[in-house]
Amino acid sequence: LTRRALEQCGLPTVYWTPRFITYQSEYQHGGRSSSRSPEGGTVDRKLPSSNITNILPRMKRLNGPYGMYGTVYGISTKVVHIGHPVPAAAVLAPARSRSSFRGSPSSEGQRTSFRAVCAAASLKAPAYDHFKDFCGEGVFTADGSDWQAKRAAVMHSLFRIHGEQGGFESKLEGLAEISAERLVASIQSKQNGKNEAHLNVVPILQQATVGLIFWYITDVDLDEALSSNTVTVSDSSTLNGNATPKQESMLSSYRDSITRIRMIILAQSRSIWFLLPRFCYRLFSSMYREEQTVMGPIRQFSKLACVHAKEGSSLATLRDTPTYEKINNNDPSPSKNLLDEAITLLFAGQDTSAATLSWTLHLLSIYPKMQEKLFQEVAETLTAILDTGRLSKKVLSRMTYLDAVIKEAMRLYPVAPFVVRRVTNDVVIPDFTGEERTTTLPQGAFACIWIYALHRNPNFWKNPDEFQPERWLSANKHNRDRGIEEGAYMPFALGPRNCLGQPFAHIVLRTLLARLVYNFSFRDK
């Protein structure tokens, strides 16, 4: 019946079954995954490589409208896979007409109506319920009026409490410069005076970005907050798998746990537990018990941010709003709502920035001519601002090649390769090819918008798998790739539930990358 319902909508449909029931991390040895444990036994590979690269070929093979196709997930869950900007916008931003996909409502009344229509048209639940043991009922997972109240409160605390309009940018620019200086110094210290060093940049970038977001939301330097704080962790909350409990720094434990929790959440979404009620997962899954152990350092680190947040900071402002205030003022612990939001903000602010920077550096390392071109632009810009030396948003906007490099890296490697929404009403998608027909996404279906597929769709991008920053530099819109003009680029998603950290990422990514490229040359090992 489920397959028939999808096929009646004109969608070619296939079945999908869960891959596994539990998650078990692989033993790590010497930086490489191994199928052997330290005791000599084997460790099952429970998380096979993602089939993300198969999405576009499957869309082409099945040849559905706009490349869409349906999946029967488990027994009766309807999923529609989307890799085209028209149906993607219809799901993510249904209040917009096709002619205004890239625009925005002009008046406050229109914006309010726009948010209300979108909130009613698609929901995250239950597609994101497997995130709730990680970040609770925060702005990332909430729906409806609860989401609207939390989104407004978080946006106000992050971007609208810093004095005059744009005040957050001045604050963020200063913190980004400090973080860039520390990042450069950290890499130089690991070089030990040598001109060349083989380094894994990912943990170095993670440390820089988590320190930056912590400082931004608390107005407290992370080193200062950590100076008298340690956490005792067991073997299951570290990556090395040692059997004996040991004392580690809170920051190290947090970073390791974040790495683990990402894999656990991914494993849930591809397992039988995703299809069953949450109480079944919590009662019977060993993965849930591991998840709770891993969550210990994450909650402690986030609690550190809540406790240390200075008055007037973003987190303290959030703490004083009705949604996040404590019921019992005698309890020194933050409210659950505030802790959930701190977990969300810290994770989103550091993990996504570090991942984007690492992919960008990887691409530049295998395209040395482009790396040299970027270095020349950054060097010329820094020479021109010797009087201030500060990479303000205005200065960053002059570096068009820097902007193009980051956009191209995010096109090829979006932090979120897909987003999912449950449509609460039938979504009618008109045909703009000249044929008088429509396609209807059925009420209750999960719409999986593959941002990865949108960004590499050959109908919208020339040489879609190639790293070509120049595609973003054409002044003549007729010479640009269709994807730029027709809404096929959405690294921060689209609509009112887009990534609220976009203004943060714009400054942080460009400042850190400019300083890194100016001070170092990167090569792929």
C-alpha positions as CSV (number, residue, x, y, z in Angstrom):
1,L,0.0,0.0,0.0
2,T,2.8,2.4,0.8
3,R,4.6,1.7,-2.4
4,R,1.4,2.1,-4.3
5,A,0.7,5.5,-2.7
6,L,4.1,6.8,-3.8
7,E,3.7,5.4,-7.3
8,Q,0.3,6.9,-7.7
9,C,2.1,10.3,-7.2
10,G,4.2,9.5,-10.2
11,L,7.3,8.6,-8.2
12,P,9.3,5.5,-9.0
13,T,9.7,3.6,-5.8
14,V,12.2,1.2,-4.2
15,Y,12.4,-0.6,-0.9
16,W,15.0,0.1,1.8
17,T,15.6,-2.1,4.9
18,P,17.7,-1.2,8.0
19,R,21.4,-2.4,7.8
20,F,22.0,-3.4,11.4
21,I,20.6,-3.4,14.9
22,T,23.5,-2.1,17.0
23,Y,26.5,0.2,16.6
24,Q,30.0,-0.9,17.6
25,S,33.0,1.4,17.0
26,E,36.0,0.0,15.3
27,Y,39.3,-0.3,17.1
28,Q,41.6,2.5,16.1
29,H,45.3,1.7,15.7
30,G,47.9,4.1,14.4
31,G,45.2,6.4,13.0
32,R,43.8,3.7,10.7
33,S,40.6,1.6,11.2
34,S,41.3,-2.0,11.9
35,S,39.0,-5.0,11.9
36,R,41.1,-6.5,14.7
37,S,40.8,-5.7,18.3
38,P,43.8,-5.3,20.6
39,E,43.1,-8.9,22.0
40,G,43.3,-10.3,18.5
41,G,39.6,-10.9,18.0
42,T,37.7,-9.4,15.2
43,V,35.4,-6.4,15.5
44,D,32.4,-6.3,13.2
45,R,32.2,-3.4,10.8
46,K,28.8,-2.1,11.8
47,L,28.8,1.2,9.8
48,P,29.5,0.6,6.2
49,S,30.5,3.4,3.9
50,S,27.6,5.8,3.0
51,N,25.9,5.4,-0.3
52,I,25.7,9.2,-0.7
53,T,27.5,9.2,-4.0
54,N,24.9,6.8,-5.4
55,I,22.0,9.2,-5.0
56,L,22.5,11.1,-8.3
57,P,23.0,7.9,-10.5
58,R,19.9,6.4,-8.9
59,M,17.9,9.5,-9.6
60,K,19.0,9.4,-13.2
61,R,18.3,5.7,-13.6
62,L,14.8,5.9,-12.1
63,N,13.9,9.0,-14.1
64,G,11.2,10.4,-11.8
65,P,9.8,14.0,-12.0
66,Y,12.5,16.4,-11.1
67,G,14.7,13.3,-10.5
68,M,12.6,12.4,-7.5
69,Y,12.0,8.9,-6.4
70,G,10.3,7.2,-3.4
71,T,11.5,4.8,-0.8
72,V,9.5,2.5,1.4
73,Y,11.5,2.7,4.6
74,G,11.0,-0.4,6.7
75,I,7.4,-1.5,6.4
76,S,5.3,1.6,5.8
77,T,7.3,4.8,6.0
78,K,7.1,6.9,2.9
79,V,10.3,8.7,1.9
80,V,10.7,11.0,-1.1
81,H,14.3,11.7,-2.2
82,I,14.9,15.2,-3.8
83,G,17.9,16.6,-5.6
84,H,16.3,19.5,-7.6
85,P,15.8,23.1,-6.3
86,V,12.1,23.3,-7.3
87,P,10.7,20.5,-5.1
88,A,13.4,21.3,-2.5
89,A,12.1,24.9,-2.1
90,A,8.5,23.7,-2.2
91,V,9.2,21.6,1.0
92,L,11.6,23.9,2.8
93,A,10.1,27.3,1.9
94,P,6.5,26.6,0.6
95,A,5.4,30.3,1.1
96,R,7.8,31.4,-1.7
97,S,6.9,31.4,-5.3
98,R,9.4,30.0,-7.8
99,S,10.3,33.5,-8.8
100,S,11.4,34.4,-5.3
101,F,13.2,31.2,-4.1
102,R,16.3,33.3,-3.4
103,G,14.4,36.3,-2.1
104,S,13.0,37.0,1.3
105,P,9.7,38.5,2.5
106,S,10.0,42.2,2.7
107,S,7.8,43.3,5.6
108,E,7.7,42.0,9.2
109,G,4.1,40.9,8.6
110,Q,5.1,38.9,5.5
111,R,8.0,37.3,7.5
112,T,5.6,36.3,10.3
113,S,3.2,34.8,7.8
114,F,6.1,33.1,6.0
115,R,7.3,31.5,9.2
116,A,3.8,30.3,10.1
117,V,3.1,28.8,6.8
118,C,6.4,27.0,6.7
119,A,6.1,25.8,10.3
120,A,2.7,24.3,9.5
121,A,3.7,22.8,6.2
122,S,6.7,20.6,7.3
123,L,8.0,19.3,10.6
124,K,11.3,17.8,11.7
125,A,9.6,15.2,14.0
126,P,9.9,12.3,14.0
127,A,12.7,12.3,11.5
128,Y,15.1,14.0,14.0
129,D,13.9,12.3,17.2
130,H,17.1,10.3,17.3
131,F,18.9,13.6,18.0
132,K,16.9,14.2,21.2
133,D,19.1,12.1,23.5
134,F,21.9,14.3,22.3
135,C,20.5,17.9,22.2
136,G,17.1,17.4,23.8
137,E,14.2,19.7,22.8
138,G,16.4,22.6,21.7
139,V,15.9,24.8,18.6
140,F,17.4,22.1,16.4
141,T,14.7,19.5,17.1
142,A,11.7,21.6,18.3
143,D,8.6,22.1,16.1
144,G,5.7,24.4,15.9
145,S,5.2,27.2,18.4
146,D,7.9,25.8,20.7
147,W,10.4,26.1,17.8
148,Q,9.3,29.6,16.9
149,A,9.8,30.8,20.5
150,K,13.2,29.1,20.8
151,R,14.4,30.3,17.4
152,A,13.5,33.9,18.2
153,A,15.2,33.7,21.6
154,V,18.3,32.1,20.3
155,M,18.6,34.6,17.4
156,H,18.1,37.5,19.7
157,S,20.8,36.2,22.2
158,L,23.3,35.5,19.4
159,F,23.0,38.5,17.1
160,R,20.8,41.2,18.5
161,I,22.1,42.0,22.0
162,H,25.4,43.5,21.1
163,G,24.6,47.2,21.0
164,E,24.1,48.9,17.7
165,Q,23.0,47.0,14.5
166,G,25.8,44.8,13.4
167,G,27.4,44.9,16.9
168,F,27.8,41.1,16.9
169,E,30.0,41.3,13.9
170,S,32.5,43.6,15.6
171,K,32.6,41.2,18.6
172,L,32.9,38.2,16.4
173,E,35.6,39.8,14.2
174,G,37.8,40.4,17.3
175,L,37.3,36.9,18.7
176,A,38.0,35.3,15.3
177,E,41.3,37.2,15.0
178,I,42.3,36.0,18.5
179,S,41.4,32.5,17.6
180,A,43.3,32.7,14.3
181,E,46.4,33.9,16.1
182,R,46.2,31.1,18.5
183,L,45.6,28.6,15.7
184,V,48.6,29.8,13.8
185,A,50.8,29.6,17.0
186,S,49.5,26.1,17.8
187,I,50.5,24.8,14.4
188,Q,53.9,26.6,14.6
189,S,54.6,25.0,17.9
190,K,53.9,21.5,16.4
191,Q,56.4,22.2,13.6
192,N,59.2,22.3,16.2
193,G,61.1,24.9,14.2
194,K,61.0,22.9,11.0
195,N,59.8,24.3,7.7
196,E,57.6,21.2,7.1
197,A,55.5,19.0,9.4
198,H,53.0,16.2,8.8
199,L,50.0,17.2,10.9
200,N,46.4,16.1,11.3
201,V,44.7,19.5,11.1
202,V,41.2,18.3,12.1
203,P,41.7,18.2,16.0
204,I,43.7,21.5,15.8
205,L,40.9,23.2,13.9
206,Q,38.3,21.7,16.4
207,Q,40.2,23.1,19.3
208,A,40.3,26.5,17.7
209,T,36.6,26.6,16.7
210,V,35.3,25.3,20.0
211,G,37.3,27.9,21.9
212,L,35.9,30.6,19.6
213,I,32.2,29.6,20.0
214,F,32.6,29.1,23.8
215,W,34.0,32.6,24.2
216,Y,31.4,34.1,21.9
217,I,28.4,32.7,23.8
218,T,29.8,33.1,27.3
219,D,32.2,36.1,27.1
220,V,34.7,34.0,28.9
221,D,38.0,32.6,27.5
222,L,37.8,28.8,27.4
223,D,41.3,28.5,28.8
224,E,40.3,30.5,31.8
225,A,37.1,28.4,32.3
226,L,39.0,25.2,32.0
227,S,41.9,26.2,34.3
228,S,40.3,24.6,37.4
229,N,38.1,22.0,35.7
230,T,38.8,18.4,34.9
231,V,36.5,15.5,34.4
232,T,37.0,11.8,35.2
233,V,36.1,9.7,32.2
234,S,36.0,6.0,31.6
235,D,37.2,4.0,28.6
236,S,33.9,4.1,26.8
237,S,34.0,7.9,26.5
238,T,37.4,8.1,24.9
239,L,38.5,7.0,21.5
240,N,41.4,4.9,22.5
241,G,39.4,2.2,24.2
242,N,41.6,1.8,27.3
243,A,40.0,-0.3,30.0
244,T,41.1,1.7,32.9
245,P,39.5,4.9,34.0
246,K,41.7,7.9,33.7
247,Q,41.8,11.6,34.2
248,E,41.6,13.7,31.1
249,S,41.0,17.3,30.4
250,M,37.4,18.3,29.9
251,L,38.1,19.7,26.4
252,S,39.8,16.5,25.2
253,S,37.0,14.4,26.6
254,Y,34.4,16.7,24.9
255,R,36.1,16.5,21.5
256,D,36.4,12.7,21.6
257,S,32.8,12.3,22.7
258,I,31.6,14.6,19.9
259,T,33.4,12.4,17.4
260,R,31.7,9.3,18.9
261,I,28.2,10.8,19.2
262,R,28.2,11.8,15.5
263,M,28.7,8.1,14.6
264,I,26.1,6.9,17.0
265,I,23.5,9.3,15.7
266,L,24.2,8.2,12.1
267,A,24.0,4.6,13.1
268,Q,20.6,5.1,14.7
269,S,19.2,6.7,11.5
270,R,20.2,3.6,9.5
271,S,19.1,1.0,12.0
272,I,16.0,-0.8,13.1
273,W,15.9,1.4,16.1
274,F,14.9,4.4,13.9
275,L,11.7,2.6,13.0
276,L,10.7,1.5,16.5
277,P,9.3,3.7,19.4
278,R,12.1,5.4,21.4
279,F,11.3,3.4,24.5
280,C,12.4,0.2,22.7
281,Y,15.7,1.8,21.8
282,R,16.3,2.9,25.4
283,L,15.3,-0.4,26.9
284,F,16.9,-2.9,24.6
285,S,19.7,-1.2,22.7
286,S,23.3,-1.4,23.8
287,M,23.9,1.6,21.5
288,Y,21.7,3.7,23.9
289,R,23.8,2.8,26.9
290,E,27.0,3.7,25.0
291,E,25.3,7.0,23.9
292,Q,24.5,7.9,27.5
293,T,28.1,7.2,28.5
294,V,29.4,9.4,25.7
295,M,27.0,12.1,26.6
296,G,28.6,12.6,30.0
297,P,31.6,14.8,28.9
298,I,29.3,16.6,26.4
299,R,26.9,17.6,29.1
300,Q,29.6,18.5,31.6
301,F,31.4,20.7,29.0
302,S,28.1,22.4,28.1
303,K,27.2,22.9,31.8
304,L,30.6,24.6,32.2
305,A,29.5,27.1,29.5
306,C,26.2,27.7,31.3
307,V,27.7,28.2,34.7
308,H,30.6,30.5,33.5
309,A,28.5,32.7,31.2
310,K,28.9,36.3,32.2
311,E,25.9,38.6,32.5
312,G,25.1,40.2,29.2
313,S,26.6,37.3,27.2
314,S,24.5,35.4,24.7
315,L,24.1,32.4,27.0
316,A,23.3,34.5,30.0
317,T,20.7,36.4,28.0
318,L,19.1,33.1,27.0
319,R,19.2,31.9,30.6
320,D,17.1,34.9,31.6
321,T,14.3,34.3,29.1
322,P,11.1,32.5,30.3
323,T,11.7,29.5,28.1
324,Y,15.1,28.8,29.6
325,E,14.9,30.0,33.1
326,K,15.2,27.6,36.0
327,I,12.1,26.4,38.0
328,N,14.2,26.1,41.2
329,N,16.5,29.0,41.8
330,N,18.3,27.2,44.6
331,D,19.6,24.6,42.2
332,P,23.0,25.8,40.8
333,S,22.6,23.6,37.7
334,P,21.2,25.2,34.5
335,S,17.7,24.3,33.3
336,K,17.4,21.4,31.0
337,N,16.2,23.7,28.2
338,L,19.3,25.9,28.6
339,L,21.6,22.9,28.7
340,D,20.1,21.5,25.6
341,E,20.6,24.8,23.8
342,A,24.2,25.1,25.0
343,I,24.9,21.6,23.7
344,T,23.4,22.6,20.3
345,L,25.3,25.9,20.0
346,L,28.6,24.5,21.0
347,F,28.4,21.6,18.7
348,A,27.1,23.6,15.7
349,G,29.6,26.4,16.2
350,Q,32.7,24.2,16.3
351,D,32.1,21.0,14.5
352,T,30.7,22.5,11.3
353,S,33.3,25.2,11.1
354,A,36.2,22.7,11.6
355,A,34.8,20.3,9.1
356,T,34.4,23.0,6.4
357,L,37.9,24.3,7.0
358,S,39.4,20.9,6.9
359,W,37.7,20.1,3.6
360,T,38.8,23.5,2.2
361,L,42.4,22.9,3.2
362,H,42.3,19.5,1.6
363,L,41.1,20.9,-1.7
364,L,43.7,23.6,-1.7
365,S,46.4,21.1,-0.9
366,I,45.6,19.1,-4.1
367,Y,45.2,22.3,-6.2
368,P,48.4,24.2,-5.4
369,K,47.9,26.8,-8.1
370,M,44.6,27.8,-6.5
371,Q,46.2,27.9,-3.1
372,E,48.9,30.2,-4.4
373,K,46.3,32.5,-6.1
374,L,44.4,32.7,-2.7
375,F,47.7,33.4,-0.9
376,Q,48.4,36.3,-3.3
377,E,44.9,37.8,-2.7
378,V,45.2,37.5,1.1
379,A,48.8,38.9,1.1
380,E,47.7,42.0,-0.9
381,T,44.7,42.6,1.3
382,L,46.8,42.3,4.5
383,T,49.4,44.7,3.1
384,A,46.7,47.2,2.4
385,I,45.3,47.2,6.0
386,L,48.6,47.4,7.8
387,D,47.3,50.4,9.8
388,T,44.6,48.3,11.5
389,G,45.6,44.7,10.6
390,R,42.0,43.6,11.4
391,L,40.0,41.4,9.0
392,S,36.7,43.1,9.4
393,K,33.6,41.9,7.4
394,K,34.2,44.9,5.1
395,V,37.8,43.8,4.4
396,L,36.8,40.1,4.0
397,S,34.2,41.2,1.4
398,R,37.1,42.5,-0.8
399,M,38.6,39.1,-1.1
400,T,36.4,37.7,-3.8
401,Y,38.6,34.6,-4.4
402,L,38.6,33.7,-0.7
403,D,34.8,33.9,-0.8
404,A,34.7,31.8,-4.0
405,V,37.0,29.1,-2.5
406,I,34.9,28.7,0.6
407,K,31.6,28.6,-1.4
408,E,33.1,26.0,-3.8
409,A,34.3,23.8,-0.9
410,M,30.9,24.0,0.7
411,R,29.3,23.1,-2.6
412,L,31.4,20.0,-2.9
413,Y,31.3,19.0,0.8
414,P,28.3,20.5,2.5
415,V,28.4,19.9,6.3
416,A,24.9,18.5,6.2
417,P,24.6,16.3,3.0
418,F,20.8,16.1,3.4
419,V,18.0,17.4,5.5
420,V,14.6,15.7,6.2
421,R,11.2,17.2,6.7
422,R,7.8,15.5,7.3
423,V,5.1,17.1,5.1
424,T,1.9,17.7,7.0
425,N,-0.2,18.4,3.9
426,D,0.0,17.2,0.3
427,V,2.7,19.3,-1.4
428,V,1.9,20.1,-5.0
429,I,4.9,20.7,-7.2
430,P,4.1,22.4,-10.5
431,D,6.0,21.5,-13.6
432,F,7.9,24.5,-15.1
433,T,9.1,22.6,-18.2
434,G,6.0,23.6,-20.2
435,E,4.0,20.4,-19.6
436,E,0.7,20.8,-17.8
437,R,1.2,18.4,-15.0
438,T,2.0,18.4,-11.3
439,T,3.6,16.1,-8.8
440,T,2.2,15.7,-5.4
441,L,4.2,14.6,-2.3
442,P,1.7,12.8,-0.1
443,Q,0.8,14.0,3.3
444,G,2.8,12.3,6.1
445,A,5.8,11.5,3.8
446,F,9.3,12.3,4.7
447,A,11.0,14.5,2.2
448,C,14.7,13.9,2.1
449,I,16.4,16.9,0.4
450,W,19.8,15.8,-0.7
451,I,22.0,18.9,-0.6
452,Y,24.9,16.9,-1.8
453,A,22.9,15.9,-4.9
454,L,21.7,19.5,-5.4
455,H,25.3,20.7,-5.3
456,R,26.5,18.2,-7.8
457,N,23.5,17.9,-10.1
458,P,25.0,18.1,-13.7
459,N,21.8,19.9,-14.9
460,F,22.8,22.9,-12.8
461,W,26.6,22.8,-12.6
462,K,29.3,22.6,-15.2
463,N,31.9,19.9,-14.3
464,P,30.0,19.4,-11.0
465,D,32.6,17.1,-9.3
466,E,35.5,19.5,-10.0
467,F,36.8,22.1,-7.6
468,Q,36.4,25.3,-9.6
469,P,36.2,28.5,-7.5
470,E,36.1,30.6,-10.6
471,R,32.5,29.5,-11.3
472,W,31.5,32.0,-8.5
473,L,33.4,35.0,-10.0
474,S,31.6,35.7,-13.2
475,A,30.0,39.2,-13.2
476,N,27.7,38.2,-16.1
477,K,24.8,36.1,-14.7
478,H,24.3,34.5,-18.1
479,N,27.8,33.0,-17.8
480,R,27.2,31.6,-14.4
481,D,26.3,28.0,-13.6
482,R,22.5,27.5,-13.5
483,G,22.8,26.3,-9.9
484,I,23.9,29.7,-8.7
485,E,21.0,31.5,-10.4
486,E,18.3,28.9,-9.8
487,G,18.7,28.0,-6.2
488,A,20.6,24.7,-6.4
489,Y,23.1,26.0,-3.8
490,M,22.0,25.7,-0.2
491,P,24.8,24.7,2.2
492,F,22.8,26.2,5.1
493,A,19.5,24.7,3.9
494,L,16.6,27.1,3.0
495,G,13.6,28.8,4.6
496,P,12.9,29.7,8.2
497,R,14.5,26.5,9.5
498,N,17.8,27.2,7.8
499,C,21.0,27.1,9.8
500,L,20.9,30.0,12.2
501,G,24.7,30.1,12.4
502,Q,25.2,31.4,8.9
503,P,26.2,34.9,9.9
504,F,28.7,33.3,12.4
505,A,30.1,31.0,9.8
506,H,30.6,33.7,7.2
507,I,33.1,35.6,9.4
508,V,34.8,32.8,11.2
509,L,35.5,30.6,8.1
510,R,36.9,33.5,6.1
511,T,39.0,34.9,8.9
512,L,40.6,31.6,9.9
513,L,41.2,30.4,6.3
514,A,42.8,33.8,5.4
515,R,45.2,33.6,8.3
516,L,46.1,29.9,7.7
517,V,46.8,30.4,4.0
518,Y,48.9,33.5,4.7
519,N,51.1,31.7,7.2
520,F,51.3,28.2,5.9
521,S,51.4,26.2,2.7
522,F,49.3,23.0,2.8
523,R,50.0,19.8,0.9
524,D,48.1,16.5,0.8
525,K,50.0,13.7,2.5
